Amino acid sequence: MTNEALLIVDYTNDFVADKGALTCGKPAQELEDQIINLANKFLKEDKWIFLPTDLHQLNDPYHPETKLFPAHNLPNTWGRKFYGRLQSWYELHQDNDHVTFIDKTRYSAFAGTRLDILLRERGIDTLHLTGVCTDICVLHTAIDAYNKNYNLIIHKKAVAALNDMGQQWALNHFKSCLGATVID
């Protein structure tokens, strides 16, 4: 029997909204219903939901992303709030024991966080991945999860990348190199 968790990776205004600092744009905006539906389904089935979310400091000279990307997901900003209805969903359910918000400062939701400990404490062996960017944070989270021996399910209609090439490459990589199940 599997014990499953849903990870909603970086579904914030900066990554999704039209005026976001590092937006995936319309493809990411179209995920909203699917992500909310999955979150409600997992909650109804008494499964676990984790929201690992980027947190950066402006002009941090020690963080490698400072040189790669514009400032994004800064503390206490509109850009770091969840996009669309996910913000109100989270506010409604944030006190539920099955819903956990996690700050992350690297691509992978496992790097420098307590995610692996939380998953293992709950006996979780299967991760359902959603969010953005498919070829960056979702991918690096999946690679770390694979290396930690978690089963992976990628929801194709609940992930988006900065461009089509990155999306297709990552979806193929999940299947061919990580043995993940990719479903609609």
Summary of the structure (lengths in Angstrom):
residues: 184
radius of gyration: 15.1
end to end distance: 22.4
largest distance: 46.1
contacts: 608
relative contact order: 0.19
helix: 40%
strand: 22%
